[in-house]
Amino acid sequence: MTGTEAARVRGLVKAFGQRRVLDGLDLTVRRGEFTALLGRSGSGKSTLLRVLAGTDRDIEGESVVGGRVSMAFQQPRLLPWRRVWRNISLGLDVDDPRGVAARALAEVRLEERADAWPGTLSGGEAQRVSLARALVREPDLLLLDEPFGALDALTRLAMHGLVTQLWQRHRPAVLLVTHDVDEALALADRVLVLADGRIAAEHPVPAARPRSVTQQAALRTRVLSDLGVSDHEAA
Amino acid sequence: MARWVSPLVLLVVWQVVSGAGWVPARKLPPLTTVWRAAVEVSLNGQLGDGLAVSMRRMLVGFVIGAAVGASLGVFAGLWKWGDASVDPVMQMVRNVPLFGLIPLLILWFGIGELPKLVLIALAAGLPIYVNVHSGIRNADPQLVEATSVLGYSRWQRLWHVVVPGAASYTLVGVRLGVASSWLALVVAETIATDSGIGFMINNARDFLRTDIVIVGLLVYALVGLLMDTAARLIERWVLRWRVS
């Protein structure tokens, strides 16, 4: 693995019984690069993230991550019995956990909710805490497993802006799993399509940020067709 | 307010039927007599001494039972081989009717304090074991996964994820344990005893003092209620993160 790579996967096979969900997958994620991973339900997107996160080690092939990994999930997965600020700082080895948590919360504009119980947060707020918790670990590779999937459309748009901002400030390599093509095109430098257990297609997204959807209509059509959705179905 | 009406009516009926002599005072003395008996046993020290002995029994038995039950529950909940070795035995013991053990406990431990404490400890320990065990077993796998990706140590995962997750189960076990060990105390004290509230009641029965028997029962009920309330308050504090 070279110094410019944040993660490198070669010949990855992951089988559940007879079913090979990932079947000889190759993937390289460069440092600081924002990659979106698209795929239909059951295509193995989340499985791949779990392998990269190191929670699934029962695999064949090679999967190496250079540096710290951190992750945010579709459900925020906050500890309901710990206050917001402790959710952020727990598991960190720092001198001033309260201060570190406060700064991380300020970045997602939630500093006034530091002492709240997670159960009192709205869905969007909880997801912002989850993001802050992932980023405060200063990851070299940030895994995002459909973190906006459960949010309403408006909150989702606000989160897109926030994630772009945080990524530009901290510059981790990001691997975002989503099944929303527009989300992938709005956020990523590069869009990958996962099908039949491998990366079936790869598209760079050259547009400058901030982006508009209409600007990328042609690319959107191509990605959708990679996913097996024809233009008139998606219209 | 409406919930207070029927108990009050019942008390009035009690006072009227026994005060008017329709029911012999030997069977059911009027409330006023029960009250006088309560004052009597309070002043001559019977009640205070008996209560102190009973509470100490309850406390010692409960603490031992809870400690053993909780430790075994943690042991069987966290480790597969702990589960394999401890759980089958506990399930067997759990299925023996508790009070059916009394003859055996008397044969083993005689009729002193020990069999009483063992009975109370068993009554407290079994529900606590069962609930701690399943609380740990049911730790949210999503939280366990998330915190391991986020770099929690094993110890931090145990302390911040597994233990608090098992807290609501554990508290259910504690409340069941309190209720059932209080019941065990009452039963143990009616068997063979020379001290405690149970002794006061048995003694009163021998002298046909129905009024003192009723006072003893009321004390049992009141203390049981107080302990349940205390358990509820603790529960509310521990689970204060729950959104109502």
Interface residues (C-beta under 8 A of the other chain):
Chain A: R50 A53 G54 T55 V69 S70 M71 F73 Q75 R77 L79 P80 W81 R82 L90 G91 L92 W117 P118 G119 T120 R133 A134 R137 L143
Chain B: Q142 L143 E145 A146 T147 S148 V149 L150 G151 Y152 S153 Q156 H160 V161 P164 G165 A167 R240 W241 R242 V243
